Amino acid sequence: MRLTRASRYVHSVELIDVDDLKARGIRCVLVDRDNTLVPRDTKVAPPRVRAWLDRLREEHIAVCMVSNNFHTDQVCASAEDLGCAVVHHAMKPAPVAIQVALVTMGVPKEQAVLVGDQLFTDVLAGNLAGIHTILVRPQSRTDLWYTQIFRIVEQGFLGGVQFEGE
C-alpha cells in the first residue's frame, strides 16, 4: 500500500454511501473537521453534511471527529453541534490520534474508515494507522497558507485520480 493513496476518492462526504459502509462492516467513521465536515470559510456544517451524519447514526455507525485544529473551543463546539465524539490536537499525519479515537470508540481498525480532505494529513495518518481512508474534495477554497502549499503538491500525487461523484 502506498501511504499517500486513499482507499477511495469521493467528491464530498454526503456522497459516501452509508449502506455501502455498513455492508463493508464499518462501525465507525473517523472524520476530519476543517473543509471535510465544516467549510473553513463559514465554520458551520451545511445541511447535506448534517443529513449524512444523521444517516450514519440511523445505521448505528459511530462518528468521531479527529482534528488538527488547535482552536479547541471551535472544534469541540462543532463536535457537540454535530453530535460527534472528538479528538482534537490530532497532529496528523502521526497516527496516534487515530489510535486514540479507535480505542475511545471501542472499534477495531478493520471496522473503521477515516474521511478527510487532505492527502498529507488525513490519508497519510489513516494509512499509517492501518485503516481504510476516503479522500474528499475540500468544501471551500479558504485554507491556511501552508495547507494551500500542500494542496499544490497533492495535485502531483493525485495525478489523474477520478473522484466518485464528479
Summary of the structure (lengths in Angstrom):
residues: 166
radius of gyration: 14.3
end to end distance: 24.9
largest distance: 39.1
contacts: 544
relative contact order: 0.23
helix: 42%
strand: 17%
